[in-house]
Amino acid sequence: MSVAVCLFTSDLRLHDNPALHAAVRAADEVVPLFVSDDAIARIGFAPPNRRAFLADCLAALDEALRARGGRLVVRTGEPVREAVRVAARAGADEVHVAAGVSAYAQHRETRLRAALAADGRRLTVHDAAVTALAPGEVTPQGRDHFAVFTPYFRRWRAAPLRTPLPAPRRVPVPAGLRSAAPPARAAVSGTSPGLARGGEQEGRRRFAAWLRAGVSAYADRHDDLPGDATSRLSPHLHFGTLSAAELVHRARAAGGAGADAFVRQLAWRDFHHQVLAARPDAAHADYRPHGDRWRTDAAGTAAWRDGRTGYPIVDAAMRQLAHEGWMHNRGRLLAASFLTKTLYVDWRVGAAHFLDLLVDGDIANNQLNWQWVAGTGTDSRPNRVLNPLTQAKRYDPEGAYVRRWVPELAEVAGAKAHRPWMLPAGERERLGYPERVVELEEGLDRFLRARGKR
Ligand SMILES: Cc1cc2nc3c(=O)[nH]c(=O)nc-3n(C[C@H](O)[C@H](O)[C@H](O)COP(=O)(O)OP(=O)(O)OC[C@H]3O[C@@H](n4cnc5c(N)ncnc54)[C@H](O)[C@@H]3O)c2cc1C
């Protein structure tokens, strides 16, 4: 009787899961293993929102495996040690895992390969399991990754995509393996009140609804802040309850300008992953340094975190983050530009705060988007500064997004909600809305001088 282990990491699904599919095909029995990694919690990468969402994902995975005659085996501890132990205990000769892109995942993979080999077992790593196209699958001449999105996208779009795999019909699991209880969502405290639900079934339901009723308008409405007309699939992509390759296939099959625009965003995700896979230190070091000597601004940073900068559109976005553990992409751009350019505070400060709250908080997407906005990343216009007032006028013309998230301004009609300092004397104070932490022109001048542009 042959046995294989499928070690789940960022691929918590049964559909289109290359590691699981290969394990089921290769062996008579499979151990579907998840190791709750102590170190991830210790380094602070498991804040409540993501722990709660993960608990949903593991419960859903266990349920789906049980419906196929199996179950999820959960262990707690150091993943390499636990995976080797489980493989030995089950008599498995092979462990299957999805390739990861962060330094942590790459290091884990190297150690796991060595530890299994020392025990006479094999590690098989599945490349295009987390992204649609594996990092390194398309590269520019003479380089290991693309540093600019447009040429990457040209090649990405033309590259063949693997065909999505069906969910296995049966997953026979060896008897007698000890498993910890999967963490329960209810046991996680300190989550955002409006946090979304996780799990593969929920992800598939959302994606089906998106294809039916959302994607066709995406090209026109993805920047409509109050319209909230994006897919909200990012946490499912982060935890791998949805497969990026399957999403691309099915969106392409749906066709139309909306689907094209949606697929392009999925290519952005792949783009950032291939940058991080090639340059893992971009998670903390400037990808393209500009010699920035960032300011320390405790009061400004605290106001930014609390959604009390005095700029309603920025504050609305930050409060959406606190309430939902998620923020609209336009809000993320505005909030990040405000911190890194208007306040000229280090992007790492903002990225860390986002990672504390975002349910989709992801090293590749978060750190590299922050770097993109800060101008230390892959943006070809590193010194652009988003003006929150012109952006608000464009993407929240009636002030509805501001009124939704900033209750102090709920009774201010129309676009006036974007400029509370222009309300009649004393009105802003009466409403309890804070004063501006900085004048935009002052922030702009400071930033451009720092970058040698003034
Ligand atoms: C400062 C900043 C921080 C960010 N941090 C994260 C993060 O931690 N995790 C994360 O998944 N995304 C992050 N993003 C990218 C983007 O904002 C989110 O992916 C998106 O808002 C999620 O909403 P959605 O699923 O409705 O996206 P949709 O607009 O429906 O897009 C579909 C999918 O495409 C991908 N995508 C969309 N935009 C981007 C982008 N700019 N870069 C990479 N992938 C993208 C996401 O996986 C998303 O789910 C960040 C963006 C900025 C500006």
The ligand as an SDF file (V2000), in Angstrom:
LIG
                    3D

 53 58  0  0  0  0  0  0  0  0999 V2000
   -0.8550   49.5590   -0.5630 C   0  0  0  0  0  0  0  0  0  0  0  0
   -1.5030   48.3180   -1.1050 C   0  0  0  0  0  0  0  0  0  0  0  0
   -1.4720   47.1360   -0.3720 C   0  0  0  0  0  0  0  0  0  0  0  0
   -2.0500   45.9820   -0.8900 C   0  0  0  0  0  0  0  0  0  0  0  0
   -2.0040   44.8170   -0.1520 N   0  0  0  0  0  0  0  0  0  0  0  0
   -2.5260   43.6760   -0.6590 C   0  0  0  0  0  0  0  0  0  0  0  0
   -2.4630   42.4480    0.0730 C   0  0  0  0  0  0  0  0  0  0  0  0
   -1.8940   42.3750    1.1720 O   0  0  0  0  0  0  0  0  0  0  0  0
   -3.0400   41.3490   -0.4710 N   0  0  0  0  0  0  0  0  0  0  0  0
   -3.6630   41.3800   -1.6890 C   0  0  0  0  0  0  0  0  0  0  0  0
   -4.1810   40.3650   -2.1320 O   0  0  0  0  0  0  0  0  0  0  0  0
   -3.7060   42.5170   -2.4140 N   0  0  0  0  0  0  0  0  0  0  0  0
   -3.1690   43.6620   -1.9420 C   0  0  0  0  0  0  0  0  0  0  0  0
   -3.2450   44.8090   -2.6760 N   0  0  0  0  0  0  0  0  0  0  0  0
   -3.7580   44.7600   -4.0550 C   0  0  0  0  0  0  0  0  0  0  0  0
   -5.2580   45.0680   -4.1980 C   0  0  0  0  0  0  0  0  0  0  0  0
   -5.5800   46.2470   -3.5410 O   0  0  0  0  0  0  0  0  0  0  0  0
   -6.1460   43.9450   -3.6780 C   0  0  0  0  0  0  0  0  0  0  0  0
   -5.7400   42.7050   -4.2080 O   0  0  0  0  0  0  0  0  0  0  0  0
   -7.6000   44.1670   -4.0620 C   0  0  0  0  0  0  0  0  0  0  0  0
   -8.0540   45.3970   -3.5980 O   0  0  0  0  0  0  0  0  0  0  0  0
   -8.4590   43.0550   -3.5020 C   0  0  0  0  0  0  0  0  0  0  0  0
   -9.8000   43.2880   -3.7990 O   0  0  0  0  0  0  0  0  0  0  0  0
  -10.5900   42.3840   -4.8300 P   0  0  0  0  0  0  0  0  0  0  0  0
  -10.3610   40.9520   -4.5360 O   0  0  0  0  0  0  0  0  0  0  0  0
  -11.9870   42.8650   -4.8390 O   0  0  0  0  0  0  0  0  0  0  0  0
   -9.8300   42.7510   -6.1690 O   0  0  0  0  0  0  0  0  0  0  0  0
  -10.2970   42.7280   -7.6900 P   0  0  0  0  0  0  0  0  0  0  0  0
  -10.2290   44.1180   -8.1800 O   0  0  0  0  0  0  0  0  0  0  0  0
  -11.5600   41.9850   -7.8670 O   0  0  0  0  0  0  0  0  0  0  0  0
   -9.0890   41.9660   -8.4150 O   0  0  0  0  0  0  0  0  0  0  0  0
   -9.0690   40.5300   -8.5360 C   0  0  0  0  0  0  0  0  0  0  0  0
   -7.8120   39.9820   -7.8980 C   0  0  0  0  0  0  0  0  0  0  0  0
   -6.6630   40.4530   -8.5790 O   0  0  0  0  0  0  0  0  0  0  0  0
   -5.5950   40.6160   -7.6600 C   0  0  0  0  0  0  0  0  0  0  0  0
   -5.1920   42.0210   -7.6340 N   0  0  0  0  0  0  0  0  0  0  0  0
   -5.9480   43.0970   -7.8710 C   0  0  0  0  0  0  0  0  0  0  0  0
   -5.2020   44.2210   -7.8040 N   0  0  0  0  0  0  0  0  0  0  0  0
   -3.9540   43.8310   -7.5080 C   0  0  0  0  0  0  0  0  0  0  0  0
   -2.7350   44.5150   -7.3140 C   0  0  0  0  0  0  0  0  0  0  0  0
   -2.6140   45.8400   -7.4020 N   0  0  0  0  0  0  0  0  0  0  0  0
   -1.6480   43.7800   -7.0030 N   0  0  0  0  0  0  0  0  0  0  0  0
   -1.7120   42.4480   -6.9060 C   0  0  0  0  0  0  0  0  0  0  0  0
   -2.8400   41.7430   -7.0970 N   0  0  0  0  0  0  0  0  0  0  0  0
   -3.9450   42.4230   -7.3910 C   0  0  0  0  0  0  0  0  0  0  0  0
   -6.1230   40.2130   -6.2910 C   0  0  0  0  0  0  0  0  0  0  0  0
   -5.7530   38.8850   -6.0350 O   0  0  0  0  0  0  0  0  0  0  0  0
   -7.6210   40.3740   -6.4600 C   0  0  0  0  0  0  0  0  0  0  0  0
   -8.3630   39.5610   -5.5940 O   0  0  0  0  0  0  0  0  0  0  0  0
   -2.6720   45.9990   -2.1690 C   0  0  0  0  0  0  0  0  0  0  0  0
   -2.7040   47.1920   -2.8840 C   0  0  0  0  0  0  0  0  0  0  0  0
   -2.1190   48.3430   -2.3660 C   0  0  0  0  0  0  0  0  0  0  0  0
   -2.1600   49.6070   -3.1690 C   0  0  0  0  0  0  0  0  0  0  0  0
  1  2  1  0
  2  3  1  0
  2 52  2  0
  3  4  2  0
  4  5  1  0
  4 50  1  0
  5  6  2  0
  6  7  1  0
  6 13  1  0
  7  8  2  0
  7  9  1  0
  9 10  1  0
 10 11  2  0
 10 12  1  0
 12 13  2  0
 13 14  1  0
 14 15  1  0
 14 50  1  0
 15 16  1  0
 16 17  1  0
 16 18  1  0
 18 19  1  0
 18 20  1  0
 20 21  1  0
 20 22  1  0
 22 23  1  0
 23 24  1  0
 24 25  2  0
 24 26  1  0
 24 27  1  0
 27 28  1  0
 28 29  2  0
 28 30  1  0
 28 31  1  0
 31 32  1  0
 32 33  1  0
 33 34  1  0
 33 48  1  0
 34 35  1  0
 35 36  1  0
 35 46  1  0
 36 37  1  0
 36 45  1  0
 37 38  2  0
 38 39  1  0
 39 40  1  0
 39 45  2  0
 40 41  1  0
 40 42  2  0
 42 43  1  0
 43 44  2  0
 44 45  1  0
 46 47  1  0
 46 48  1  0
 48 49  1  0
 50 51  2  0
 51 52  1  0
 52 53  1  0
M  END
$$$$
